[in-house]
Amino acid sequence: MVQLLKVHGSQNKFFILDQTELQTKLSQPELVALAKHITEPETGLLNGADGLLVIDKSDHEGTLGSMQVINTDGSIASMCGNGLRTVSRYLSDKFNKDAFKVETMDSDLHVHREADLADNVPTFSVEISPVTFAKETLPFDNLGTDTLINKAVPAFAPGLKFTAISVPNPHLISFVDDDTMHSKTLGQLGKMLNEPNDYFPDGVNVSFAKILDHNTLFVRTYERGVGFTNACGTGMSATSLAFCLNHPEMADFDELISVYNPGGMVKTRVHSRDDTFSIDLIGNATFTHKIEIPETDLHANDLDHAEITETDEQPAYLRFVENLKNQTV
Ligand SMILES: N[C@H](CCC[C@H](N)C(=O)O)C(=O)O
């Protein structure tokens, strides 16, 4: 039997599979097939999820493992901020270390355990980097510019200004008012830019942000390869950087920024050294279910014999969210 986990970061939900626990690792096609199946709301497990996080060993200096991110549509992403917090907790528990690095597609990222955000809400801080604005890194094209920073793009949405940042997965961000936040614009734009289009050939995660107060945001994201999620860690991190750059009177580098989202709240801290940026993403790493499956079934992408055990962490997380509402009222 192999144990998988169902986890979430700010209710951005994932399954975690640790390849080092298998007699025979799943091949890449088996991983992609499993990711597309297990995350399906109807035919998957536990009403599905937003992706599959695959842990494997890493021989890089200072790392305890590697993370691969597979979206619900089977596409591979270079990073996942909410997911990295849950992978970090898994590795921290497994190897009994509280500060280490995790190998990701682009780079090895520093992670460490933080004090719990609330009772029984385990909390981690993860490094989000590298950060670039160059169009080649997203990539984007046909926008008449090499970097898109706080610029109008009528073709996307009249009257809105956009910022494009890769961290290193691609993000398109706009600061909007309440009406726009709750309109169909985000879904329409997210859908348009993740189907074949003239601007983002590899697609893009699209976030709308509302400034609530000094160093305080609400962010909603339409994710590439997934659609709307409760939160997008790299999206909230990239948006925090855009907040500091585009609205310096409302946001401070090197200070904690509270980022509320439909799934709860995380904190970010944006660093600017010389002309390079990085972001600390701090938030919950909740394990909601343990799942036991025969290894042969995993290779066969057969979930029918999964044995599921729920943990006691989701009620604790929901109490944390409830208290947020009381605080921000
Ligand atoms: N959909 C993203 C990957 C997951 C990122 C998100 N879940 C996060 O927490 O950063 C992409 O294709 O770039």
The ligand as an SDF file (V2000), in Angstrom:
LIG
                    3D

 13 12  0  0  0  0  0  0  0  0999 V2000
   -1.6420   26.9420  -12.1510 N   0  0  0  0  0  0  0  0  0  0  0  0
   -0.2480   27.3460  -11.9290 C   0  0  0  0  0  0  0  0  0  0  0  0
    0.4650   26.3060  -11.0530 C   0  0  0  0  0  0  0  0  0  0  0  0
   -0.1120   26.2610   -9.6490 C   0  0  0  0  0  0  0  0  0  0  0  0
    0.1720   27.5660   -8.9410 C   0  0  0  0  0  0  0  0  0  0  0  0
   -0.7060   27.8730   -7.7490 C   0  0  0  0  0  0  0  0  0  0  0  0
   -1.6110   26.8360   -7.3280 N   0  0  0  0  0  0  0  0  0  0  0  0
    0.1260   28.3710   -6.5770 C   0  0  0  0  0  0  0  0  0  0  0  0
   -0.2550   28.1350   -5.4030 O   0  0  0  0  0  0  0  0  0  0  0  0
    1.1440   29.0420   -6.8400 O   0  0  0  0  0  0  0  0  0  0  0  0
    0.4920   27.4400  -13.2760 C   0  0  0  0  0  0  0  0  0  0  0  0
    0.1240   26.7210  -14.2020 O   0  0  0  0  0  0  0  0  0  0  0  0
    1.4470   28.2370  -13.3510 O   0  0  0  0  0  0  0  0  0  0  0  0
  1  2  1  0
  2  3  1  0
  2 11  1  0
  3  4  1  0
  4  5  1  0
  5  6  1  0
  6  7  1  0
  6  8  1  0
  8  9  2  0
  8 10  1  0
 11 12  2  0
 11 13  1  0
M  END
$$$$
